[in-house]
Amino acid sequence: MKISSILTHICLIGICVTAIIVSGSTSFAEESAKKAAELKPQETCPIMGGKIDKTLFVDAKGKRIYVCCGGCVAAVKKDPEGALKKLAKLGEKAEDIPIEQKTCPVMGGPINKDLFVEYKGKKIYVCCEGCINVVKKDPEKYAKKVAEEIAKNKTEEAKKDKAEKSDSK
């Protein structure tokens, strides 16, 4: 990253201002985004340094942090931020937590992943700004609808997997 700076002192009508004008080929934000894109998917446990087990993980800070053994789960739960920083130092990144909800519990349309209401540690995604206020008025009702949708989707996926396995025999 090439950065050059110029110290400027300006006096106008008795008011003096000193400013540093910074120019460069890339901004700090661009440089940070570039570094994040260069990180490879997680392969290493941030606690013990072993190979990860994809059945063992902690969901925190919007990320799924995999570990190598059950003993590492508690350590990641205690300090998820530290685990994420350790992964970055290793040149790895945790994956985003998958969103199992597909439809808005109010209108029934596709969800907008940027619009949600947090309720009891879970996110209730909606399709539009208008649905946020509806969910806030009765979050228990909509949390239940979302849980039912997710359970239904999992049952349908299991049936589909079972049918595909029997077809391949």
Backbone hydrogen bonds in HBPLUS format (Angstrom, degrees):
<---DONOR---> <-ACCEPTOR-->    atom                        ^
c    i                          cat <-CA-CA->   ^        H-A-AA   ^      H-
h    n   atom  resd res      DA  || num        DHA   H-A  angle D-A-AA Bond
n    s   type  num  typ     dist DA aas  dist angle  dist       angle   num
A0025-SER N   A0002-LYS O   3.29 MM  23  6.00 144.7  2.42 150.1 160.1     1
A0004-SER N   A0023-SER O   2.81 MM  19  5.51 173.9  1.82 175.1 177.2     2
A0023-SER N   A0004-SER O   2.93 MM  19  5.51 171.9  1.93 166.5 168.7     3
A0006-ILE N   A0021-ILE O   2.90 MM  15  5.17 147.6  2.01 140.1 150.7     4
A0021-ILE N   A0006-ILE O   2.87 MM  15  5.17 169.1  1.88 154.9 155.2     5
A0008-THR N   A0019-ALA O   2.77 MM  11  5.20 172.4  1.77 169.2 170.1     6
A0019-ALA N   A0008-THR O   2.75 MM  11  5.20 165.6  1.77 156.1 161.3     7
A0010-ILE N   A0017-VAL O   2.80 MM   7  5.28 169.7  1.81 163.8 165.1     8
A0017-VAL N   A0010-ILE O   2.77 MM   7  5.28 162.1  1.80 158.4 164.8     9
A0012-LEU N   A0015-ILE O   2.94 MM   3  5.31 162.1  1.97 147.8 147.7    10
A0015-ILE N   A0012-LEU O   2.80 MM   3  5.31 167.0  1.82 126.5 130.9    11
A0031-GLU N   A0027-SER O   2.96 MM   4  6.20 155.9  2.02 149.7 156.6    12
A0032-SER N   A0028-PHE O   2.89 MM   4  6.14 157.3  1.94 151.8 157.7    13
A0033-ALA N   A0029-ALA O   2.97 MM   4  6.16 162.3  2.00 150.1 154.6    14
A0034-LYS N   A0030-GLU O   2.98 MM   4  6.13 152.3  2.05 143.0 150.7    15
A0035-LYS N   A0031-GLU O   3.02 MM   4  6.29 157.8  2.07 147.9 153.1    16
A0036-ALA N   A0032-SER O   3.00 MM   4  6.26 158.6  2.04 149.9 155.6    17
A0037-ALA N   A0033-ALA O   3.01 MM   4  6.22 152.0  2.09 145.2 152.5    18
A0038-GLU N   A0034-LYS O   3.13 MM   4  6.36 132.5  2.36 139.0 151.5    19
A0038-GLU N   A0035-LYS O   3.10 MM   3  5.09 132.1  2.34  95.1 108.3    20
A0039-LEU N   A0036-ALA O   3.26 MM   3  5.45 152.4  2.34 102.0 109.7    21
A0040-LYS N   A0091-GLY O   2.98 MM  51  6.36 162.1  2.02 152.7 146.9    22
A0093-LYS N   A0040-LYS O   2.88 MM  53  6.12 137.7  2.06 155.4 161.8    23
A0042-GLN N   A0093-LYS O   3.05 MM  51  5.28 125.7  2.36 160.8 147.4    24
A0052-ILE N   A0043-GLU O   3.18 MM   9  5.74 155.7  2.25 135.6 136.1    25
A0045-CYS N   A0050-GLY O   2.76 MM   5  5.29 163.9  1.79 157.2 162.1    26
A0049-GLY N   A0045-CYS O   2.98 MM   4  4.74 134.0  2.19 122.0 133.8    27
A0053-ASP N   A0067-VAL O   2.88 MM  14  6.09 166.1  1.90 148.9 145.4    28
A0056-LEU N   A0053-ASP O   2.91 MM   3  5.59 168.8  1.92 127.4 131.2    29
A0067-VAL N   A0056-LEU O   3.14 MM  11  5.81 156.2  2.20 139.5 140.3    30
A0058-VAL N   A0065-ILE O   2.87 MM   7  5.23 149.1  1.97 138.2 147.5    31
A0065-ILE N   A0058-VAL O   2.85 MM   7  5.23 173.7  1.85 157.6 155.4    32
A0060-ALA N   A0063-LYS O   2.91 MM   3  5.43 154.8  1.97 158.2 163.8    33
A0063-LYS N   A0060-ALA O   2.84 MM   3  5.43 165.1  1.86 123.9 128.9    34
A0097-ILE N   A0062-GLY O   3.19 MM  35  5.72 156.7  2.25 125.9 125.7    35
A0064-ARG N   A0095-GLU O   2.73 MM  31  5.46 161.6  1.76 163.7 167.2    36
A0072-CYS N   A0069-CYS O   3.13 MM   3  5.70 148.1  2.23 113.6 121.6    37
A0073-VAL N   A0070-GLY O   3.23 MM   3  5.47 149.2  2.33 105.2 113.7    38
A0076-VAL N   A0072-CYS O   3.10 MM   4  6.38 156.5  2.15 153.9 159.5    39
A0077-LYS N   A0073-VAL O   2.93 MM   4  6.20 159.2  1.97 153.8 160.4    40
A0078-LYS N   A0074-ALA O   2.94 MM   4  6.11 148.3  2.04 145.3 153.5    41
A0079-ASP N   A0075-ALA O   3.14 MM   4  6.36 148.5  2.25 140.7 148.2    42
A0083-ALA N   A0079-ASP O   3.14 MM   4  6.48 152.4  2.22 147.9 155.8    43
A0084-LEU N   A0080-PRO O   2.96 MM   4  6.23 155.8  2.01 150.7 156.6    44
A0085-LYS N   A0081-GLU O   3.00 MM   4  6.26 155.2  2.06 146.7 153.6    45
A0086-LYS N   A0082-GLY O   2.93 MM   4  6.14 153.8  2.00 145.0 152.3    46
A0087-LEU N   A0083-ALA O   3.02 MM   4  6.28 155.3  2.08 145.8 151.9    47
A0088-ALA N   A0084-LEU O   3.06 MM   4  6.35 157.9  2.12 145.9 151.5    48
A0089-LYS N   A0085-LYS O   2.99 MM   4  6.32 153.5  2.07 147.4 154.4    49
A0090-LEU N   A0086-LYS O   3.04 MM   4  6.34 137.1  2.23 140.5 152.4    50
A0090-LEU N   A0087-LEU O   2.97 MM   3  4.97 125.2  2.28  94.7 109.9    51
A0092-GLU N   A0087-LEU O   2.82 MM   5  5.02 166.1  1.84 148.3 143.7    52
A0091-GLY N   A0088-ALA O   2.93 MM   3  4.94 153.0  2.00 101.3 109.9    53
A0111-ILE N   A0102-LYS O   3.25 MM   9  6.00 146.8  2.37 139.2 137.3    54
A0104-CYS N   A0109-GLY O   2.69 MM   5  5.40 159.6  1.73 159.5 166.9    55
A0108-GLY N   A0104-CYS O   2.86 MM   4  4.77 137.4  2.04 125.3 137.3    56
A0112-ASN N   A0126-VAL O   2.86 MM  14  6.05 165.2  1.88 144.6 142.1    57
A0115-LEU N   A0112-ASN O   2.94 MM   3  5.52 167.6  1.95 124.4 128.6    58
A0126-VAL N   A0115-LEU O   3.09 MM  11  5.79 158.7  2.13 141.8 143.0    59
A0117-VAL N   A0124-ILE O   2.95 MM   7  5.18 147.8  2.05 130.4 139.2    60
A0124-ILE N   A0117-VAL O   2.83 MM   7  5.18 160.5  1.87 145.6 152.3    61
A0119-TYR N   A0122-LYS O   2.77 MM   3  5.36 163.7  1.80 158.8 164.2    62
A0122-LYS N   A0119-TYR O   3.05 MM   3  5.36 162.0  2.08 113.0 118.8    63
A0131-CYS N   A0128-CYS O   3.16 MM   3  5.62 136.9  2.35 108.9 119.1    64
A0132-ILE N   A0129-GLU O   3.09 MM   3  5.43 143.7  2.23 106.5 116.8    65
A0135-VAL N   A0131-CYS O   3.00 MM   4  6.21 163.6  2.03 153.3 156.4    66
A0136-LYS N   A0132-ILE O   2.96 MM   4  6.22 157.9  2.01 150.9 157.6    67
A0137-LYS N   A0133-ASN O   3.18 MM   4  6.37 137.5  2.37 139.8 148.8    68
A0137-LYS N   A0134-VAL O   3.25 MM   3  5.38 134.2  2.47  97.4 109.0    69
A0138-ASP N   A0135-VAL O   3.14 MM   3  5.46 135.3  2.35 106.4 117.4    70
A0142-TYR N   A0138-ASP O   3.44 MM   4  6.84 160.8  2.48 152.1 156.8    71
A0143-ALA N   A0139-PRO O   2.78 MM   4  5.90 151.3  1.86 153.5 162.1    72
A0144-LYS N   A0140-GLU O   3.05 MM   4  6.17 154.8  2.12 145.0 151.0    73
A0145-LYS N   A0141-LYS O   3.13 MM   4  6.47 151.3  2.22 139.3 147.1    74
A0146-VAL N   A0142-TYR O   2.97 MM   4  6.17 156.7  2.03 145.0 150.6    75
A0147-ALA N   A0143-ALA O   2.95 MM   4  6.18 161.1  1.98 147.9 153.1    76
A0148-GLU N   A0144-LYS O   2.93 MM   4  6.17 155.9  1.99 148.8 155.2    77
A0149-GLU N   A0145-LYS O   2.97 MM   4  6.22 154.6  2.03 144.6 151.6    78
A0150-ILE N   A0146-VAL O   2.92 MM   4  6.21 163.4  1.95 157.0 160.7    79
A0151-ALA N   A0147-ALA O   2.97 MM   4  6.15 161.9  2.01 147.8 152.9    80
A0152-LYS N   A0148-GLU O   2.92 MM   4  6.08 157.6  1.97 147.5 153.9    81
A0153-ASN N   A0149-GLU O   2.88 MM   4  6.12 160.6  1.92 151.9 157.2    82
A0154-LYS N   A0150-ILE O   2.94 MM   4  6.16 157.7  1.99 150.1 155.9    83
A0155-THR N   A0151-ALA O   2.99 MM   4  6.20 155.4  2.05 146.5 153.1    84
A0156-GLU N   A0152-LYS O   2.93 MM   4  6.20 161.2  1.97 152.2 157.2    85
A0157-GLU N   A0153-ASN O   2.87 MM   4  6.08 154.7  1.94 146.9 154.2    86
A0158-ALA N   A0154-LYS O   2.92 MM   4  6.10 155.8  1.98 145.8 152.2    87
A0159-LYS N   A0155-THR O   3.00 MM   4  6.25 157.5  2.05 148.6 154.4    88
A0160-LYS N   A0156-GLU O   2.95 MM   4  6.13 157.0  2.00 145.7 152.2    89
A0161-ASP N   A0157-GLU O   2.86 MM   4  6.09 160.5  1.90 150.6 155.7    90
A0162-LYS N   A0158-ALA O   2.95 MM   4  6.11 158.1  2.00 146.4 152.5    91
A0163-ALA N   A0159-LYS O   2.92 MM   4  6.13 156.8  1.98 147.9 154.0    92
A0164-GLU N   A0160-LYS O   2.93 MM   4  6.16 157.2  1.99 149.7 156.0    93
A0165-LYS N   A0161-ASP O   2.98 MM   4  6.19 152.1  2.06 146.1 153.5    94
A0166-SER N   A0162-LYS O   3.02 MM   4  6.28 153.7  2.09 146.0 152.9    95
A0167-ASP N   A0163-ALA O   2.93 MM   4  6.11 143.7  2.06 143.5 153.7    96
A0168-SER N   A0164-GLU O   3.13 MM   4  6.27 138.3  2.31 138.0 147.6    97
